[in-house]
Every structure is written in structure tokens, then in C-alpha cells.
């Protein structure tokens, strides 16, 4: 009998529901090969080892999907479950729209932050995997919670944990009341991948589980470094997160995910050297926004020196796109000096140069104007600006770290979209549900705030970044690049409802 919400569905959706309900079991070819990963997941949960949990979860998810002919979705293992008024969110599946499908699973309870029990965690993971298979293998237009869906979940669980069936004394536990389940061999039934927007990984390219490495991450509790640390932990790597604030909430979250948080200031060469000892790679970055470009150069050079002295096998330095083009922008030129120093050290390196961060648009400088209904940029309306999401930087850095030979001694500028101000404003209005109009702002307020930033915006107008976005996305589809619309859809635009210090209510 269908669940109650069936009656509220359209006729077309009811037909999809019935198709889902009719399939009550999934046979995974070669499932025994996944049993060691299931055992590893159980041990990792018992130990509360976030990195090992991520590694085993990815192996199970990718193994099931590949066995049934589907490309694995992106998998993210997060720390403490989000909590609503009456429930906790265990897992979440986001199908491909403008980017790759994503599964998110939380490893700790909301109330007490305890590690989730093995069976509960595995069933949650498999539940979200089945949503992916409904769309990518069965070819259903939507994935509904049906009795058949839950029986498929039970079927998959018992194949991966055969002792659970024996313990229950019910070898046919996945059978329906009317007789044996309708089992479907899902191999070869995968629908053709639809045409997708930038960021899709619907090509069917297999995602191999990387060999785990140990990576030290500078700025581990910051925006960019934190994104890199979380991505690496999700991919099953060991992370040493370097931070000046080991007692911060961001540091606590990284610890919960399995990171080794180390207190280290880039000006403290000995502390950095100790944090790098025995690490395979070092993600290094420095900022001019706290103590100026001279401090940035000093810290960047010291970080690179520490990498050489510690014997790090791969130094990945996050710079900025076009820093090697003599732009005359102080915080670009400072990074060019650090790049030159990195090249002279003899340490295998990769320099990654991201463009303008999409996240800048949700910072105080722009949010104040967005709350007033304008996107104010000091650019002409016809001038496009290349941008990138911080998550895309992290994912590209992950690719670089996992394939060091491919990227040895290379410099790569990265971007994921290029839009004019009016194009951005239209997307922001569409996604946020608010009126947003583009306004060409004057450079004078920017210049009063910072001659460095004023020179940057002048250069954006006169020259601009030169990343071949289409080629980059085509070459590295596994990154799952965000175009601007995809990024905007993932943001919480309720921030525009809250007046902050920069936007008084009266």
C-alpha cells in the first residue's frame, strides 16, 4: 500500500512512485570486495577517526556505484548533525543540477556530539546512495521514499553486512509479504547522461580512491585553508591544520573531522618546521590583509623555507591569478615575489592562482549594498569579471595534491565563471528572490579605503584575468566546478534579511 503522501502526487509522479515501489532488491556484483571497507568503517566509527570514516565511506559509495554502472557522486562527511526543532538531519542527497550530485552525511549526533553508531551511519550512507542510483541507474524522474525504496536499502545493507542477516535469523529479511522480492540487475540500465551545465561530471569518468597522504595546511581555520583541510579529510587524507587559534570553533570542527590541529604562526619558523616534519605535502598561503604586503612576503618566504628544511615532497602555494604578469597591484606583486622564492628552493612545487572569490560578494562590503537592492561594482556594465568559488579552489588543490607528478613545477591559474555585473545581478535576483540591480560604483570610496584595492579594480577594467575557463573545466571535470548560478543557489540569502553594523535598521 502506498504511503499517504502518494495521493497528493501528480499522475506522472504517481507513476514514478509505482515504478520505484515495484523494485524491492538490488543485487551488487562482487559485493564481497567491499566487505573490508565496511569493516574499516566500523573500526573508524568505533575510534571516532574522521579521516578513516571518510576514506571507508568513499570506498563503499564508489564501489557500489561502479558495480552498478554509475559514476560515484561527490561525498562529503561532516561533523555534527544540523538540528531542527524536532529532528536531526542524518544525511542529504543533492542531485546534479548545475553541478555534480553530492551526498552529505554527518558523523556525530546533534545533542551530544557523539559518533553515530555503525549501523545507523551505514544505513544513512546507503539511503543517500540509493537516491543517486534511482536517478542515475534506474532512470527515475524523481527518487521517492516508497516501501520498495526502503526494501532496496535493507537489501543493500544486508549484502554489505551479511552477519546482520544471520544475527536476525532471517535470511530472507528483504522479502515482501507476497513472496520473493523483485530483484533487478541494474548493470547496463543506466540512462544516458543529460546535457549538463558547467560543473557537471555526468561523463561517467571513474573516480579512483587516492592513496592517503599527510598534508599540512596553512591557515587551516581560515576560509581558503579551512576549505582545503575539509576537502582532504573527506578524501581520506591525514591533515595537520596550522592555525594561530587552536581554541576556535573552526579548529574544534576540524578536530571532530579527524584533523590534527597545530598551533603555528608563519612567523614562527620553528613551530612551522615541527608541524611539517614527516608530512608529504604542504599547502601554503599568506595574506596581506592583516599586517600588509611586507608581512605577507616575509611569511610566505618563511613557510617555503620551512618546507624545504622539513623535507616536504610537494609544496603547493596558493597565489593569485596573473601574479606573474607584472600587474602593479601591490598584493599581486607580493605573491609574485613569494612565487620567485618558491621556484628557487629546489622543492617540487605547484603554484595555484585563483581569481576573484565569489564569496567576496557575501562579505560585509557587498552585503550592505545587496540589502539595499544593488550590486555595486566599480566596473563598467560591459566588463566581465572572472570568478571562482572557494570550494572549487579546495577541490582543485585536492587534485593537485593527489597527482603531484602531473603538476610538478607548474603554475596554474583557475576560474570557474566569467560574468558582467548586470549578469551577476540578474542571477542574484533570481536565486535570492529579491530585487537586485547592477550599479557601477565610483572608485573613490575604494581608493580612500585602499589604494591597493583601487589599483586592482582599475586593472580588472583595463586588463583583467585571462583564464581559459572552458578549457580548464573540460580538462578537470572531476573538480565539479561551480558556475555563478550554481554557487549562488548554495548560499543562504537570509543574510540579506538581517541588518548588521554596516546596515542600520533606521
KEVEX-96756 format. One record per residue (C-alpha): x, y, z; residue in three letters; residue number from 1. Coordinates in steps of 0.1 Angstrom, whole numbers, plus 5000, padded with zeros to 4 digits. Layout:
// residues N
(site (X, Y, Z), 'ALA', NUM)
...
***
This chain:
// residues 506
(site (5000, 5000, 5000), 'UNK', 1)
(site (5015, 5034, 4991), 'UNK', 2)
(site (5024, 5059, 5018), 'UNK', 3)
(site (4998, 5086, 5025), 'UNK', 4)
(site (5016, 5113, 5005), 'UNK', 5)
(site (5011, 5093, 4973), 'UNK', 6)
(site (4976, 5108, 4970), 'UNK', 7)
(site (4990, 5143, 4968), 'UNK', 8)
(site (5013, 5135, 4939), 'UNK', 9)
(site (5005, 5143, 4903), 'UNK', 10)
(site (4996, 5113, 4880), 'UNK', 11)
(site (5031, 5115, 4864), 'UNK', 12)
(site (5047, 5114, 4898), 'UNK', 13)
(site (5025, 5086, 4910), 'UNK', 14)
(site (5037, 5065, 4880), 'UNK', 15)
(site (5073, 5071, 4891), 'UNK', 16)
(site (5064, 5062, 4927), 'UNK', 17)
(site (5049, 5029, 4915), 'UNK', 18)
(site (5080, 5021, 4894), 'UNK', 19)
(site (5101, 5027, 4925), 'UNK', 20)
(site (5078, 5007, 4947), 'UNK', 21)
(site (5079, 4976, 4924), 'UNK', 22)
(site (5117, 4971, 4928), 'UNK', 23)
(site (5124, 4957, 4962), 'UNK', 24)
(site (5160, 4945, 4960), 'UNK', 25)
(site (5193, 4954, 4944), 'UNK', 26)
(site (5220, 4929, 4936), 'UNK', 27)
(site (5255, 4943, 4938), 'UNK', 28)
(site (5280, 4923, 4917), 'UNK', 29)
(site (5312, 4914, 4936), 'UNK', 30)
(site (5299, 4928, 4968), 'UNK', 31)
(site (5323, 4907, 4989), 'UNK', 32)
(site (5351, 4930, 4977), 'UNK', 33)
(site (5335, 4958, 4997), 'UNK', 34)
(site (5334, 4939, 5030), 'UNK', 35)
(site (5369, 4950, 5041), 'UNK', 36)
(site (5358, 4986, 5036), 'UNK', 37)
(site (5327, 4980, 5057), 'UNK', 38)
(site (5349, 4965, 5084), 'UNK', 39)
(site (5372, 4996, 5082), 'UNK', 40)
(site (5341, 5019, 5086), 'UNK', 41)
(site (5330, 5000, 5117), 'UNK', 42)
(site (5365, 5004, 5132), 'UNK', 43)
(site (5368, 5040, 5122), 'UNK', 44)
(site (5334, 5049, 5138), 'UNK', 45)
(site (5344, 5030, 5170), 'UNK', 46)
(site (5377, 5050, 5171), 'UNK', 47)
(site (5360, 5083, 5161), 'UNK', 48)
(site (5386, 5087, 5134), 'UNK', 49)
(site (5371, 5112, 5109), 'UNK', 50)
(site (5397, 5108, 5082), 'UNK', 51)
(site (5393, 5070, 5083), 'UNK', 52)
(site (5355, 5073, 5083), 'UNK', 53)
(site (5357, 5095, 5052), 'UNK', 54)
(site (5381, 5071, 5035), 'UNK', 55)
(site (5359, 5040, 5041), 'UNK', 56)
(site (5327, 5058, 5033), 'UNK', 57)
(site (5340, 5069, 4999), 'UNK', 58)
(site (5352, 5034, 4991), 'UNK', 59)
(site (5318, 5019, 4999), 'UNK', 60)
(site (5299, 5046, 4980), 'UNK', 61)
(site (5322, 5045, 4949), 'UNK', 62)
(site (5323, 5007, 4950), 'UNK', 63)
(site (5285, 5002, 4950), 'UNK', 64)
(site (5280, 5028, 4923), 'UNK', 65)
(site (5307, 5015, 4900), 'UNK', 66)
(site (5295, 4979, 4904), 'UNK', 67)
(site (5261, 4991, 4892), 'UNK', 68)
(site (5274, 5011, 4863), 'UNK', 69)
(site (5271, 5046, 4878), 'UNK', 70)
(site (5297, 5073, 4883), 'UNK', 71)
(site (5300, 5080, 4920), 'UNK', 72)
(site (5286, 5112, 4934), 'UNK', 73)
(site (5307, 5136, 4954), 'UNK', 74)
(site (5307, 5125, 4990), 'UNK', 75)
(site (5311, 5148, 5020), 'UNK', 76)
(site (5314, 5137, 5056), 'UNK', 77)
(site (5306, 5164, 5081), 'UNK', 78)
(site (5309, 5167, 5118), 'UNK', 79)
(site (5279, 5174, 5139), 'UNK', 80)
(site (5244, 5169, 5125), 'UNK', 81)
(site (5223, 5200, 5119), 'UNK', 82)
(site (5193, 5201, 5142), 'UNK', 83)
(site (5158, 5214, 5137), 'UNK', 84)
(site (5131, 5219, 5162), 'UNK', 85)
(site (5121, 5182, 5162), 'UNK', 86)
(site (5147, 5163, 5144), 'UNK', 87)
(site (5183, 5159, 5134), 'UNK', 88)
(site (5195, 5158, 5098), 'UNK', 89)
(site (5213, 5125, 5092), 'UNK', 90)
(site (5221, 5127, 5055), 'UNK', 91)
(site (5213, 5146, 5024), 'UNK', 92)
(site (5215, 5139, 4986), 'UNK', 93)
(site (5216, 5168, 4962), 'UNK', 94)
(site (5211, 5156, 4925), 'UNK', 95)
(site (5230, 5172, 4897), 'UNK', 96)
(site (5215, 5205, 4885), 'UNK', 97)
(site (5243, 5229, 4876), 'UNK', 98)
(site (5270, 5208, 4892), 'UNK', 99)
(site (5278, 5172, 4902), 'UNK', 100)
(site (5255, 5152, 4925), 'UNK', 101)
(site (5265, 5154, 4962), 'UNK', 102)
(site (5259, 5132, 4992), 'UNK', 103)
(site (5264, 5147, 5026), 'UNK', 104)
(site (5264, 5125, 5058), 'UNK', 105)
(site (5270, 5137, 5094), 'UNK', 106)
(site (5291, 5116, 5117), 'UNK', 107)
(site (5281, 5130, 5151), 'UNK', 108)
(site (5248, 5135, 5169), 'UNK', 109)
(site (5235, 5170, 5173), 'UNK', 110)
(site (5225, 5167, 5210), 'UNK', 111)
(site (5257, 5152, 5225), 'UNK', 112)
(site (5282, 5153, 5195), 'UNK', 113)
(site (5286, 5115, 5199), 'UNK', 114)
(site (5299, 5095, 5170), 'UNK', 115)
(site (5269, 5078, 5152), 'UNK', 116)
(site (5265, 5041, 5157), 'UNK', 117)
(site (5278, 5019, 5129), 'UNK', 118)
(site (5246, 5005, 5116), 'UNK', 119)
(site (5228, 5039, 5117), 'UNK', 120)
(site (5257, 5056, 5098), 'UNK', 121)
(site (5260, 5029, 5072), 'UNK', 122)
(site (5222, 5028, 5066), 'UNK', 123)
(site (5222, 5066, 5062), 'UNK', 124)
(site (5250, 5064, 5037), 'UNK', 125)
(site (5233, 5037, 5017), 'UNK', 126)
(site (5200, 5056, 5019), 'UNK', 127)
(site (5216, 5085, 5001), 'UNK', 128)
(site (5234, 5063, 4976), 'UNK', 129)
(site (5201, 5047, 4967), 'UNK', 130)
(site (5187, 5082, 4959), 'UNK', 131)
(site (5216, 5086, 4935), 'UNK', 132)
(site (5210, 5052, 4919), 'UNK', 133)
(site (5173, 5059, 4914), 'UNK', 134)
(site (5182, 5088, 4892), 'UNK', 135)
(site (5214, 5077, 4876), 'UNK', 136)
(site (5208, 5039, 4871), 'UNK', 137)
(site (5170, 5033, 4872), 'UNK', 138)
(site (5164, 5065, 4853), 'UNK', 139)
(site (5136, 5076, 4875), 'UNK', 140)
(site (5125, 5112, 4872), 'UNK', 141)
(site (5125, 5116, 4910), 'UNK', 142)
(site (5135, 5095, 4940), 'UNK', 143)
(site (5106, 5088, 4963), 'UNK', 144)
(site (5105, 5072, 4997), 'UNK', 145)
(site (5085, 5041, 4989), 'UNK', 146)
(site (5082, 5007, 5006), 'UNK', 147)
(site (5102, 4994, 4977), 'UNK', 148)
(site (5129, 5020, 4983), 'UNK', 149)
(site (5133, 5010, 5019), 'UNK', 150)
(site (5134, 4973, 5010), 'UNK', 151)
(site (5162, 4981, 4985), 'UNK', 152)
(site (5180, 4999, 5013), 'UNK', 153)
(site (5177, 4969, 5035), 'UNK', 154)
(site (5188, 4946, 5007), 'UNK', 155)
(site (5219, 4966, 5001), 'UNK', 156)
(site (5227, 4968, 5038), 'UNK', 157)
(site (5224, 4930, 5043), 'UNK', 158)
(site (5247, 4924, 5013), 'UNK', 159)
(site (5273, 4946, 5028), 'UNK', 160)
(site (5268, 4933, 5064), 'UNK', 161)
(site (5258, 4897, 5059), 'UNK', 162)
(site (5262, 4889, 5096), 'UNK', 163)
(site (5233, 4912, 5103), 'UNK', 164)
(site (5210, 4887, 5085), 'UNK', 165)
(site (5225, 4857, 5104), 'UNK', 166)
(site (5221, 4875, 5137), 'UNK', 167)
(site (5184, 4882, 5129), 'UNK', 168)
(site (5179, 4846, 5120), 'UNK', 169)
(site (5161, 4858, 5089), 'UNK', 170)
(site (5180, 4850, 5056), 'UNK', 171)
(site (5151, 4864, 5036), 'UNK', 172)
(site (5146, 4896, 5056), 'UNK', 173)
(site (5142, 4917, 5024), 'UNK', 174)
(site (5113, 4897, 5011), 'UNK', 175)
(site (5079, 4912, 5008), 'UNK', 176)
(site (5048, 4897, 5022), 'UNK', 177)
(site (5036, 4884, 4988), 'UNK', 178)
(site (5067, 4863, 4981), 'UNK', 179)
(site (5103, 4868, 4969), 'UNK', 180)
(site (5114, 4903, 4961), 'UNK', 181)
(site (5115, 4916, 4926), 'UNK', 182)
(site (5153, 4919, 4921), 'UNK', 183)
(site (5167, 4939, 4893), 'UNK', 184)
(site (5202, 4937, 4878), 'UNK', 185)
(site (5209, 4974, 4874), 'UNK', 186)
(site (5240, 4970, 4853), 'UNK', 187)
(site (5236, 4983, 4818), 'UNK', 188)
(site (5203, 5001, 4825), 'UNK', 189)
(site (5219, 5035, 4832), 'UNK', 190)
(site (5202, 5062, 4814), 'UNK', 191)
(site (5222, 5084, 4790), 'UNK', 192)
(site (5237, 5113, 4809), 'UNK', 193)
(site (5217, 5145, 4801), 'UNK', 194)
(site (5233, 5176, 4787), 'UNK', 195)
(site (5246, 5194, 4818), 'UNK', 196)
(site (5258, 5229, 4826), 'UNK', 197)
(site (5293, 5238, 4836), 'UNK', 198)
(site (5304, 5218, 4867), 'UNK', 199)
(site (5287, 5186, 4858), 'UNK', 200)
(site (5306, 5153, 4860), 'UNK', 201)
(site (5280, 5133, 4842), 'UNK', 202)
(site (5306, 5118, 4818), 'UNK', 203)
(site (5308, 5085, 4837), 'UNK', 204)
(site (5345, 5090, 4844), 'UNK', 205)
(site (5355, 5068, 4873), 'UNK', 206)
(site (5368, 5083, 4905), 'UNK', 207)
(site (5396, 5063, 4919), 'UNK', 208)
(site (5403, 5062, 4957), 'UNK', 209)
(site (5435, 5081, 4962), 'UNK', 210)
(site (5464, 5068, 4982), 'UNK', 211)
(site (5462, 5086, 5016), 'UNK', 212)
(site (5489, 5112, 5022), 'UNK', 213)
(site (5497, 5136, 5051), 'UNK', 214)
(site (5492, 5172, 5042), 'UNK', 215)
(site (5500, 5203, 5064), 'UNK', 216)
(site (5476, 5231, 5057), 'UNK', 217)
(site (5484, 5267, 5064), 'UNK', 218)
(site (5455, 5289, 5075), 'UNK', 219)
(site (5436, 5257, 5084), 'UNK', 220)
(site (5409, 5276, 5103), 'UNK', 221)
(site (5405, 5303, 5076), 'UNK', 222)
(site (5383, 5305, 5046), 'UNK', 223)
(site (5406, 5290, 5019), 'UNK', 224)
(site (5428, 5268, 5042), 'UNK', 225)
(site (5397, 5255, 5060), 'UNK', 226)
(site (5381, 5245, 5027), 'UNK', 227)
(site (5412, 5227, 5017), 'UNK', 228)
(site (5415, 5209, 5051), 'UNK', 229)
(site (5379, 5197, 5050), 'UNK', 230)
(site (5382, 5185, 5014), 'UNK', 231)
(site (5413, 5165, 5022), 'UNK', 232)
(site (5397, 5149, 5052), 'UNK', 233)
(site (5366, 5140, 5031), 'UNK', 234)
(site (5390, 5123, 5006), 'UNK', 235)
(site (5406, 5103, 5034), 'UNK', 236)
(site (5439, 5121, 5038), 'UNK', 237)
(site (5456, 5130, 5071), 'UNK', 238)
(site (5455, 5167, 5077), 'UNK', 239)
(site (5477, 5189, 5100), 'UNK', 240)
(site (5458, 5221, 5103), 'UNK', 241)
(site (5481, 5250, 5111), 'UNK', 242)
(site (5464, 5279, 5129), 'UNK', 243)
(site (5472, 5307, 5153), 'UNK', 244)
(site (5438, 5300, 5170), 'UNK', 245)
(site (5437, 5263, 5181), 'UNK', 246)
(site (5409, 5271, 5206), 'UNK', 247)
(site (5385, 5285, 5180), 'UNK', 248)
(site (5352, 5269, 5169), 'UNK', 249)
(site (5366, 5263, 5134), 'UNK', 250)
(site (5396, 5243, 5150), 'UNK', 251)
(site (5371, 5223, 5171), 'UNK', 252)
(site (5352, 5213, 5140), 'UNK', 253)
(site (5383, 5202, 5122), 'UNK', 254)
(site (5393, 5181, 5152), 'UNK', 255)
(site (5359, 5164, 5151), 'UNK', 256)
(site (5365, 5156, 5114), 'UNK', 257)
(site (5399, 5140, 5123), 'UNK', 258)
(site (5424, 5168, 5117), 'UNK', 259)
(site (5455, 5172, 5138), 'UNK', 260)
(site (5453, 5209, 5147), 'UNK', 261)
(site (5487, 5225, 5154), 'UNK', 262)
(site (5493, 5260, 5168), 'UNK', 263)
(site (5517, 5277, 5144), 'UNK', 264)
(site (5522, 5312, 5132), 'UNK', 265)
(site (5540, 5315, 5099), 'UNK', 266)
(site (5564, 5340, 5115), 'UNK', 267)
(site (5574, 5312, 5140), 'UNK', 268)
(site (5597, 5292, 5117), 'UNK', 269)
(site (5605, 5265, 5143), 'UNK', 270)
(site (5568, 5259, 5150), 'UNK', 271)
(site (5560, 5256, 5113), 'UNK', 272)
(site (5590, 5233, 5108), 'UNK', 273)
(site (5578, 5210, 5136), 'UNK', 274)
(site (5543, 5209, 5121), 'UNK', 275)
(site (5558, 5199, 5087), 'UNK', 276)
(site (5580, 5172, 5100), 'UNK', 277)
(site (5571, 5139, 5083), 'UNK', 278)
(site (5544, 5155, 5061), 'UNK', 279)
(site (5541, 5145, 5024), 'UNK', 280)
(site (5529, 5179, 5013), 'UNK', 281)
(site (5523, 5214, 5024), 'UNK', 282)
(site (5495, 5237, 5013), 'UNK', 283)
(site (5509, 5272, 5019), 'UNK', 284)
(site (5494, 5306, 5017), 'UNK', 285)
(site (5498, 5340, 5033), 'UNK', 286)
(site (5477, 5371, 5035), 'UNK', 287)
(site (5484, 5409, 5031), 'UNK', 288)
(site (5451, 5418, 5049), 'UNK', 289)
(site (5463, 5417, 5084), 'UNK', 290)
(site (5498, 5432, 5085), 'UNK', 291)
(site (5504, 5444, 5049), 'UNK', 292)
(site (5522, 5431, 5019), 'UNK', 293)
(site (5557, 5432, 5035), 'UNK', 294)
(site (5545, 5408, 5062), 'UNK', 295)
(site (5529, 5386, 5036), 'UNK', 296)
(site (5561, 5383, 5017), 'UNK', 297)
(site (5581, 5375, 5048), 'UNK', 298)
(site (5556, 5349, 5060), 'UNK', 299)
(site (5554, 5333, 5025), 'UNK', 300)
(site (5591, 5330, 5022), 'UNK', 301)
(site (5595, 5316, 5057), 'UNK', 302)
(site (5568, 5290, 5050), 'UNK', 303)
(site (5585, 5279, 5018), 'UNK', 304)
(site (5619, 5277, 5036), 'UNK', 305)
(site (5603, 5255, 5064), 'UNK', 306)
(site (5590, 5232, 5037), 'UNK', 307)
(site (5625, 5227, 5023), 'UNK', 308)
(site (5641, 5222, 5057), 'UNK', 309)
(site (5614, 5197, 5067), 'UNK', 310)
(site (5619, 5177, 5036), 'UNK', 311)
(site (5584, 5181, 5022), 'UNK', 312)
(site (5579, 5163, 4989), 'UNK', 313)
(site (5554, 5187, 4974), 'UNK', 314)
(site (5548, 5224, 4982), 'UNK', 315)
(site (5515, 5238, 4969), 'UNK', 316)
(site (5514, 5276, 4971), 'UNK', 317)
(site (5481, 5295, 4967), 'UNK', 318)
(site (5489, 5327, 4950), 'UNK', 319)
(site (5465, 5348, 4927), 'UNK', 320)
(site (5458, 5346, 4890), 'UNK', 321)
(site (5481, 5368, 4869), 'UNK', 322)
(site (5505, 5375, 4897), 'UNK', 323)
(site (5532, 5367, 4872), 'UNK', 324)
(site (5521, 5394, 4848), 'UNK', 325)
(site (5536, 5425, 4865), 'UNK', 326)
(site (5502, 5440, 4872), 'UNK', 327)
(site (5514, 5467, 4895), 'UNK', 328)
(site (5488, 5456, 4921), 'UNK', 329)
(site (5507, 5455, 4955), 'UNK', 330)
(site (5490, 5423, 4968), 'UNK', 331)
(site (5496, 5406, 4934), 'UNK', 332)
(site (5532, 5417, 4932), 'UNK', 333)
(site (5538, 5404, 4968), 'UNK', 334)
(site (5527, 5370, 4957), 'UNK', 335)
(site (5549, 5372, 4926), 'UNK', 336)
(site (5579, 5376, 4950), 'UNK', 337)
(site (5569, 5346, 4970), 'UNK', 338)
(site (5565, 5326, 4938), 'UNK', 339)
(site (5600, 5335, 4927), 'UNK', 340)
(site (5614, 5324, 4961), 'UNK', 341)
(site (5595, 5291, 4958), 'UNK', 342)
(site (5610, 5283, 4924), 'UNK', 343)
(site (5645, 5289, 4937), 'UNK', 344)
(site (5643, 5264, 4966), 'UNK', 345)
(site (5646, 5231, 4947), 'UNK', 346)
(site (5614, 5217, 4964), 'UNK', 347)
(site (5589, 5201, 4940), 'UNK', 348)
(site (5561, 5228, 4938), 'UNK', 349)
(site (5528, 5237, 4923), 'UNK', 350)
(site (5515, 5273, 4922), 'UNK', 351)
(site (5478, 5277, 4921), 'UNK', 352)
(site (5464, 5311, 4911), 'UNK', 353)
(site (5427, 5316, 4919), 'UNK', 354)
(site (5408, 5346, 4905), 'UNK', 355)
(site (5382, 5368, 4924), 'UNK', 356)
(site (5364, 5348, 4950), 'UNK', 357)
(site (5326, 5345, 4946), 'UNK', 358)
(site (5324, 5346, 4984), 'UNK', 359)
(site (5336, 5382, 4984), 'UNK', 360)
(site (5300, 5390, 4974), 'UNK', 361)
(site (5286, 5378, 5007), 'UNK', 362)
(site (5312, 5398, 5027), 'UNK', 363)
(site (5303, 5430, 5046), 'UNK', 364)
(site (5314, 5453, 5018), 'UNK', 365)
(site (5289, 5439, 4992), 'UNK', 366)
(site (5261, 5427, 5015), 'UNK', 367)
(site (5254, 5462, 5027), 'UNK', 368)
(site (5246, 5472, 4991), 'UNK', 369)
(site (5227, 5440, 4983), 'UNK', 370)
(site (5204, 5446, 5013), 'UNK', 371)
(site (5196, 5479, 4996), 'UNK', 372)
(site (5188, 5461, 4964), 'UNK', 373)
(site (5220, 5469, 4944), 'UNK', 374)
(site (5251, 5451, 4933), 'UNK', 375)
(site (5277, 5479, 4933), 'UNK', 376)
(site (5309, 5471, 4914), 'UNK', 377)
(site (5335, 5497, 4903), 'UNK', 378)
(site (5334, 5482, 4867), 'UNK', 379)
(site (5316, 5492, 4835), 'UNK', 380)
(site (5284, 5471, 4829), 'UNK', 381)
(site (5300, 5455, 4798), 'UNK', 382)
(site (5332, 5444, 4816), 'UNK', 383)
(site (5332, 5407, 4827), 'UNK', 384)
(site (5349, 5396, 4859), 'UNK', 385)
(site (5363, 5361, 4862), 'UNK', 386)
(site (5354, 5344, 4895), 'UNK', 387)
(site (5357, 5312, 4914), 'UNK', 388)
(site (5341, 5295, 4944), 'UNK', 389)
(site (5364, 5288, 4974), 'UNK', 390)
(site (5351, 5252, 4973), 'UNK', 391)
(site (5364, 5249, 4937), 'UNK', 392)
(site (5399, 5261, 4948), 'UNK', 393)
(site (5399, 5234, 4975), 'UNK', 394)
(site (5388, 5207, 4951), 'UNK', 395)
(site (5414, 5217, 4925), 'UNK', 396)
(site (5441, 5218, 4952), 'UNK', 397)
(site (5430, 5182, 4961), 'UNK', 398)
(site (5435, 5171, 4925), 'UNK', 399)
(site (5470, 5187, 4925), 'UNK', 400)
(site (5480, 5170, 4958), 'UNK', 401)
(site (5468, 5136, 4947), 'UNK', 402)
(site (5486, 5138, 4914), 'UNK', 403)
(site (5519, 5155, 4922), 'UNK', 404)
(site (5538, 5142, 4892), 'UNK', 405)
(site (5513, 5157, 4868), 'UNK', 406)
(site (5515, 5191, 4884), 'UNK', 407)
(site (5552, 5192, 4894), 'UNK', 408)
(site (5569, 5226, 4890), 'UNK', 409)
(site (5538, 5241, 4873), 'UNK', 410)
(site (5518, 5273, 4877), 'UNK', 411)
(site (5480, 5270, 4871), 'UNK', 412)
(site (5455, 5299, 4872), 'UNK', 413)
(site (5420, 5288, 4879), 'UNK', 414)
(site (5385, 5303, 4874), 'UNK', 415)
(site (5350, 5288, 4870), 'UNK', 416)
(site (5329, 5316, 4855), 'UNK', 417)
(site (5331, 5350, 4838), 'UNK', 418)
(site (5301, 5374, 4840), 'UNK', 419)
(site (5294, 5411, 4838), 'UNK', 420)
(site (5279, 5430, 4867), 'UNK', 421)
(site (5244, 5431, 4852), 'UNK', 422)
(site (5245, 5393, 4846), 'UNK', 423)
(site (5255, 5387, 4882), 'UNK', 424)
(site (5228, 5410, 4895), 'UNK', 425)
(site (5201, 5391, 4874), 'UNK', 426)
(site (5212, 5358, 4888), 'UNK', 427)
(site (5213, 5371, 4924), 'UNK', 428)
(site (5178, 5384, 4920), 'UNK', 429)
(site (5166, 5351, 4906), 'UNK', 430)
(site (5182, 5330, 4933), 'UNK', 431)
(site (5175, 5352, 4963), 'UNK', 432)
(site (5140, 5362, 4953), 'UNK', 433)
(site (5148, 5399, 4958), 'UNK', 434)
(site (5152, 5429, 4936), 'UNK', 435)
(site (5189, 5433, 4927), 'UNK', 436)
(site (5201, 5459, 4902), 'UNK', 437)
(site (5236, 5465, 4890), 'UNK', 438)
(site (5252, 5499, 4898), 'UNK', 439)
(site (5286, 5510, 4885), 'UNK', 440)
(site (5302, 5523, 4917), 'UNK', 441)
(site (5328, 5550, 4919), 'UNK', 442)
(site (5364, 5540, 4926), 'UNK', 443)
(site (5368, 5570, 4950), 'UNK', 444)
(site (5354, 5552, 4981), 'UNK', 445)
(site (5376, 5522, 4973), 'UNK', 446)
(site (5407, 5544, 4969), 'UNK', 447)
(site (5400, 5561, 5002), 'UNK', 448)
(site (5399, 5526, 5018), 'UNK', 449)
(site (5428, 5511, 5000), 'UNK', 450)
(site (5450, 5522, 4971), 'UNK', 451)
(site (5459, 5486, 4966), 'UNK', 452)
(site (5423, 5475, 4960), 'UNK', 453)
(site (5417, 5506, 4939), 'UNK', 454)
(site (5446, 5496, 4916), 'UNK', 455)
(site (5431, 5460, 4915), 'UNK', 456)
(site (5397, 5472, 4902), 'UNK', 457)
(site (5414, 5495, 4877), 'UNK', 458)
(site (5433, 5465, 4864), 'UNK', 459)
(site (5401, 5444, 4863), 'UNK', 460)
(site (5387, 5471, 4839), 'UNK', 461)
(site (5418, 5477, 4818), 'UNK', 462)
(site (5432, 5442, 4816), 'UNK', 463)
(site (5415, 5416, 4837), 'UNK', 464)
(site (5422, 5379, 4843), 'UNK', 465)
(site (5429, 5357, 4814), 'UNK', 466)
(site (5419, 5321, 4824), 'UNK', 467)
(site (5406, 5299, 4797), 'UNK', 468)
(site (5376, 5288, 4818), 'UNK', 469)
(site (5361, 5264, 4792), 'UNK', 470)
(site (5394, 5246, 4787), 'UNK', 471)
(site (5401, 5243, 4824), 'UNK', 472)
(site (5366, 5229, 4832), 'UNK', 473)
(site (5369, 5205, 4803), 'UNK', 474)
(site (5404, 5193, 4814), 'UNK', 475)
(site (5395, 5188, 4850), 'UNK', 476)
(site (5358, 5178, 4852), 'UNK', 477)
(site (5364, 5159, 4884), 'UNK', 478)
(site (5366, 5192, 4903), 'UNK', 479)
(site (5328, 5197, 4898), 'UNK', 480)
(site (5333, 5234, 4891), 'UNK', 481)
(site (5306, 5259, 4902), 'UNK', 482)
(site (5293, 5285, 4877), 'UNK', 483)
(site (5280, 5316, 4894), 'UNK', 484)
(site (5243, 5304, 4894), 'UNK', 485)
(site (5253, 5271, 4909), 'UNK', 486)
(site (5273, 5288, 4936), 'UNK', 487)
(site (5245, 5313, 4943), 'UNK', 488)
(site (5219, 5286, 4948), 'UNK', 489)
(site (5240, 5271, 4975), 'UNK', 490)
(site (5242, 5303, 4996), 'UNK', 491)
(site (5219, 5313, 5025), 'UNK', 492)
(site (5204, 5346, 5013), 'UNK', 493)
(site (5186, 5351, 5046), 'UNK', 494)
(site (5217, 5371, 5054), 'UNK', 495)
(site (5200, 5399, 5034), 'UNK', 496)
(site (5172, 5399, 5060), 'UNK', 497)
(site (5195, 5407, 5089), 'UNK', 498)
(site (5208, 5442, 5094), 'UNK', 499)
(site (5244, 5442, 5106), 'UNK', 500)
(site (5265, 5471, 5119), 'UNK', 501)
(site (5272, 5482, 5084), 'UNK', 502)
(site (5234, 5483, 5076), 'UNK', 503)
(site (5214, 5501, 5103), 'UNK', 504)
(site (5177, 5495, 5105), 'UNK', 505)
(site (5169, 5532, 5108), 'UNK', 506)
***
